[in-house]
Amino acid sequence: MSGNEAIALGAYEAGVAVASGYPGTPSTEIMENLSRYEGVYTEWAPNEKVGLEVAIGASFAGGRALATMKHVGVNVAADPLFTASYTGVNGGLVLVSADDPEMHSSQNEQDNRNYAFAAKVPMLEPSDPSEAKEMVIAGFELSEQLDTPIMLRITTRVSHVKGVVEKGEPRSVKPVEELKKQPGKLVMLPAIARKRREVVEERMAQCRSLAETTPFNRIEEGDSKRGFITSGVSYLYVKEAFPEAAVLKLGMCWPLPENKIRQFAGMVDELYIVEELDPFLETHIKAMGINCHGKDLIPNQGELNTAIVRHAIDPASKSDLFAPVELPNRPPNMCAGCPHRGIFFNLSRMKVFVSGDIGCYTLGFLPPLSAIDSCVCMGASVSIAHGMAKALGDGGHDKVVSVIGDSTFIHSGITGLINTVYNDSASTLIILDNRITAMTGQQHNPASGYSIKGEAASSIDLEALCRAVGVKHVFKVNPHDVVETRRVLKEAVDLDEPSVVISEAPCVLLPEMKERKPVSYFTNQENCVGCMSCIRLGCPAISWTTFAEGEAEKRGYRKTQKGISKIDEVLCNDCGQCASLCKFDAITRGEGK
């Protein structure tokens, strides 16, 4: 199993009753796999804050509950997390934070061990899928034993690596028969919160004692010349790089087992802390007065690997490790037939600042479209556009457009739009409605009309929603009709009050789109004049052949023609954007030649 599959199995075997999350790489597959188990209620929440609040509610009712998200999602869920530390739990509550060192699919690189420290909750950190499963089960038990939420930190490597996982018997789940009212524990008015604050400190003292005895924190004896304290996937790199060395493996990375750390430090000549990203362990261990090496040798950004760890600590050693192979760059690109391409093609030709957001459409930043000018975090596009419009003032001639996907709009864009309308800025919002959460692998959302299990669900009417919050000018376009889309965009942008353009076309990777009868466009090359209008779309199905000197005339073209375009009919997804741009009848729909 992968780490994500193992976490889903662990939650099922632990008897989880309710699981809620928002899709985000590298965490997405946890919920997708958990939804396949019978007897577990699973859902995609509109955002991570809602997902954690749902899990907290299930826990208050007495059921075991799981919330899943990627590292930046914990930023969104931080408000309920910090207070849930005070309220504690009834049923066990586990929050999975999937961190992304190296930023394989993220806008930042943050170390969420810091959240466990700041929120005063214990954190477990597995090194492989087998541990991930066992730690989820242990997390629910610890949560109930200690009356606290438990955080489980995984990273991209642990999420996606495959390993042997032993299956066990699932715990029977009994439905909650009666709600237990506990206002003195769960109502966080200041007077009650002050009392619960004392409970948090008492609990953390318990956790520190537990950290000394848990089998997840273990000393592996070995060569005492060098000793390593490490956690998570970094443990595997240390074991590969220095298999004979003594190691203190911390499976509970917060709170720390201070007595065990002092014991281990006294066993070795030199102490090294190996961890990805922040000097989290190192900082706390040095605060204990223990001398050690850490980020003076180990990089504090990006993923580690065995070779990095070996050469950082022993640079003179001969390299008998498998070195990473340099691979050619493979720039990301929107799919052939992607509905977002028509929008960005038009925006790149308009005098507007484009405030972008998180999704497939962020690729509109790349050439040849080069149409996104900023991207910060989920939902920020709308508020940033409003702020820019206010900074420009009434005399500003530049226009600001924000671009957001349907799932991201629901996640955190609606409040930005309400603010835009309430405070009256002349900015235009474009909602790219492809009916799915595309970037993370086609997960459903409240606008798609289906639940996490693929069952029919209510679907938000985005146009009605925009009008309900006060937008007077709401337009709908088919982005594949590039010319008409440009006309509507210009009309919306020219308004001196808030406007919304809803771009409606399904993602080409949806099953119903892939099952269509294949019809593609092809190039009538005798009609092609080499204007390159279709090439500027940046569609991977369209290629360009440059003529050598004198070749154009030999082929019967104008002497000045530099080349011709060609459509790969296998890659073509029949969107017709190129055909809507061609003025010379060089692109035709039907059986290719």
Secondary structure, 3 states (H helix, E strand, C coil): CEHHHHHHHHHHHCCCCEEEECCCCCCHHHHHHHCCCCCCEEEECCCHHHHHHHHHHHHHHCCCEEEEEEHHHHHHHHHHHHHHHHHCCCCCEEEEEEECCCCCCCCCCCCCHHHHHHHCCCEECCCCHHHHHHHHHHHHHHHHHHCCCEEEEEEHHHHHCECCCCCCCCCCCCCCCCCCCCHHHHCCCHHHHHHHHHHHHHHHHHHHHHHHHCCCEEEECCEEEEEEEECCCHHHHHHHHCCCEEEEEECEEECCCHHHHHHHHCCCCEEEEECCCCCHHHHHHHHCCCCCECCCCCCCCCCCCHHHHHHHHCCCCCCCCCCCCCCCCCCCCCCCCCCHHHHHHHHCCCCEEEEECCCHHHHHHCCCCCCCCEECCCCHHHHHHHHHHHHHCCCCCCEEEEEEEHHHHHHHHHHHHHHHHHCCCCCEEEEEECCCECCCCCECCCCCCECCCCCECCCCCHHHHHHHCCCCEEEEECCCCHHHHHHHHHHHHCCCCCEEEEEECCCCCCHHHHCCCCCCEEECCCCCCCCCCCHHHCCCCEEEEECCCCHHHHCCCCCCCCEEEEECCCCCCCCCHHHHHCCCCCEEECCCC
